[in-house]
């Protein structure tokens, strides 16, 4: 059985991962690695949807 606590924790982990990926994307952008920054940002966006799937 899936509990509300389980869903909340999954969402929190997804949001945390999204933040970490966005931080890395900013770092890549700042060193002019623009293409890599775009790819990492796309991964971060996927994590946003992963978190939304838990709700």
C-alpha atoms as a printed R data frame, in Angstrom:
   type eleno elety resid chain resno      x      y       z
1  ATOM     1    CA   UNK     A     1  0.000  0.000   0.000
2  ATOM     2    CA   UNK     A     2  1.283  3.449  -0.919
3  ATOM     3    CA   UNK     A     3  1.064  5.861   1.985
4  ATOM     4    CA   UNK     A     4  0.889  9.630   1.983
5  ATOM     5    CA   UNK     A     5  4.260  9.696   3.767
6  ATOM     6    CA   UNK     A     6  5.835  7.624   0.977
7  ATOM     7    CA   UNK     A     7  4.479 10.003  -1.675
8  ATOM     8    CA   UNK     A     8  5.656 13.045   0.259
9  ATOM     9    CA   UNK     A     9  9.176 11.650   0.633
10 ATOM    10    CA   UNK     A    10  9.360 10.765  -3.062
11 ATOM    11    CA   UNK     A    11  8.293 14.261  -4.015
12 ATOM    12    CA   UNK     A    12 10.833 15.813  -1.636
13 ATOM    13    CA   UNK     A    13 13.648 13.721  -3.132
14 ATOM    14    CA   UNK     A    14 12.631 14.713  -6.664
15 ATOM    15    CA   UNK     A    15 12.564 18.418  -5.745
16 ATOM    16    CA   UNK     A    16 15.968 18.112  -4.060
17 ATOM    17    CA   UNK     A    17 17.441 16.408  -7.141
18 ATOM    18    CA   UNK     A    18 15.946 19.107  -9.364
19 ATOM    19    CA   UNK     A    19 17.661 21.790  -7.297
20 ATOM    20    CA   UNK     A    20 21.006 20.014  -7.441
21 ATOM    21    CA   UNK     A    21 20.762 19.640 -11.202
22 ATOM    22    CA   UNK     A    22 19.855 23.311 -11.647
23 ATOM    23    CA   UNK     A    23 22.825 24.329  -9.491
24 ATOM    24    CA   UNK     A    24 25.077 22.235 -11.726
25 ATOM    25    CA   UNK     A    25 23.510 23.750 -14.849
26 ATOM    26    CA   UNK     A    26 24.292 27.253 -13.571
27 ATOM    27    CA   UNK     A    27 27.886 26.224 -12.897
28 ATOM    28    CA   UNK     A    28 28.204 24.855 -16.432
29 ATOM    29    CA   UNK     A    29 26.668 27.997 -17.887
30 ATOM    30    CA   UNK     A    30 29.067 30.207 -15.946
31 ATOM    31    CA   UNK     A    31 32.065 28.384 -17.462
32 ATOM    32    CA   UNK     A    32 30.520 28.834 -20.927
33 ATOM    33    CA   UNK     A    33 29.579 25.180 -21.358
34 ATOM    34    CA   UNK     A    34 26.210 26.186 -22.744
35 ATOM    35    CA   UNK     A    35 25.196 22.959 -24.458
36 ATOM    36    CA   UNK     A    36 25.899 20.896 -21.364
37 ATOM    37    CA   UNK     A    37 23.973 23.411 -19.255
38 ATOM    38    CA   UNK     A    38 20.939 22.987 -21.516
39 ATOM    39    CA   UNK     A    39 21.074 19.190 -21.216
40 ATOM    40    CA   UNK     A    40 21.397 19.263 -17.429
41 ATOM    41    CA   UNK     A    41 18.506 21.740 -17.286
42 ATOM    42    CA   UNK     A    42 16.400 19.295 -19.302
43 ATOM    43    CA   UNK     A    43 17.203 16.575 -16.754
44 ATOM    44    CA   UNK     A    44 16.175 18.950 -13.964
45 ATOM    45    CA   UNK     A    45 12.885 19.579 -15.708
46 ATOM    46    CA   UNK     A    46 12.283 15.838 -15.920
47 ATOM    47    CA   UNK     A    47 12.818 15.620 -12.164
48 ATOM    48    CA   UNK     A    48 10.157 18.309 -11.718
49 ATOM    49    CA   UNK     A    49  7.697 16.076 -13.553
50 ATOM    50    CA   UNK     A    50  8.872 13.062 -11.537
51 ATOM    51    CA   UNK     A    51  7.940 14.924  -8.372
52 ATOM    52    CA   UNK     A    52  4.575 15.891  -9.835
53 ATOM    53    CA   UNK     A    53  3.853 12.237 -10.661
54 ATOM    54    CA   UNK     A    54  3.966 11.431  -6.959
55 ATOM    55    CA   UNK     A    55  1.160 13.839  -6.131
